[in-house]
Amino acid sequence: MQAKGAPLIFRLFWGITSPLILGGSVWTLLHSLRLEINTRELRILNRVGPFYSWQEIFEPRHITGFIHDSNTQAGNKFYYRVRAETIFGKTKTLVDGITESVTAETLARRLDEWRKQND
């Protein structure tokens, strides 16, 4: 852009957005989310690369409900996610990238049954 004499606004815009795009791509490549459920707890394991990870543990009494919604659209294809609403006022994404709304709805319903059964 410098060699071609691009206007200053384009150089500023590209200088700000290109690192954000690159950072988002690296995050997507390195980040993984794992969900473990047993009768006593729901555990969310987040991992970024091979060296950094953290986990969040919720008991059934900590969760007020599960919701599903559409969060992304690519062309005419929608992607859905399932989230947990907690008594702490937070909403945690459990699964995303689901391609069928019926699958997301069924998963949210089954997780809610798990919560009610173990509460």
N, C-alpha and C positions, 0 to 999 in steps of 0.2 A: 504494500500500500504506500509505503514511503517513496519507493522508487517510481511508482506510477503517478505520484502527486495527488493522492486521494484527499478529499477535504478533511479537515480536522475532526468534524463530528463523526465521520466513519471510522477514523483511526481510534478515537476515544471509545466509541461503541464496541468495536471489535476487540480493543484492548481489554475491556471489562468483561464482555460476554464470552470470549474464547476460553479464558481460564475457568470460568464457571461451567462451561460445557465439558471441558476436559476433566475437571474435578468430578462432575456428575457421572461421567463415563467410568472413571476409575472407581468411584464409590459403587456403582452398579456391578462392576466386575468383581470387586473384592468382598462386598457385603453379602452375608447369608443370614437367613432367619430360620430358626428351627423351633418347633412347637412340640412340647412333651406334655402329655396329659395322663394322670393316674387318678385314683379315687380320692386322694388327699389334696392335690394341687395341680395347677396349670403353670408350666414353666416356659418362659420365652427366652431362648438362647440366641443372642446376636453375636455375630463374628465379623470382624473386618480383617481380612488377610489371615495369615497363619498365627499371628502373635497377639492380637488384641480381641478380647471377647468380654461380654457381660451378660448377666442373666437377671430376669425378673421373675419372681415367684408369687403367684396369687392363689389363695385358697378359694373354694367356692363361695364362701361368705363375703369375699372381697369384691365379687363381680355382681353388678346389678342386672346385666343382660348382655346379649350379643346382637349385633346389628350387621346387616349386609347392605352395600350400596355400590354404585358404579363410580369409579374414580378416574378412569382413563378411557379415552377413545382413540383408536387409530383407524382412520377411514370410516368404514361402516361397522367396525368391530368394537364392542365394548368389553372392558375388563372390570371385574368386580373384586371386592375385598370383603373380608369378614373382620369385624372389630369387636373388642370387649370394652364395655363401659364399667368402670370401677367405682367403688364408694369413695375413692380418693379424688374424684373429679377428673380423672384422666381417661382418655380413649386410646387403647392400644391396638394397633393393627396386628392381627394374628396370621392372616393369609391374604395375599394379594396376587393379582394376575390370573384370577379364575375367569375362564372364558364364557361360562354359562351362568345365567342368573339363577337357574333352578339349583345348580350345584352349590352356589353361595348361600341360597336360602335354606337348603337342606342341611348344610354344615352348620349354619347359625342355629337352626332349630335343634339339631342333635347336641350341640354344645350347651344350649339352654336346658335341654333335658338332663345332661350331665350335671349342670349346676344345681338344678332342683333336686336331683336324686341324692347328691352328696352334701347338700346344705344342712 
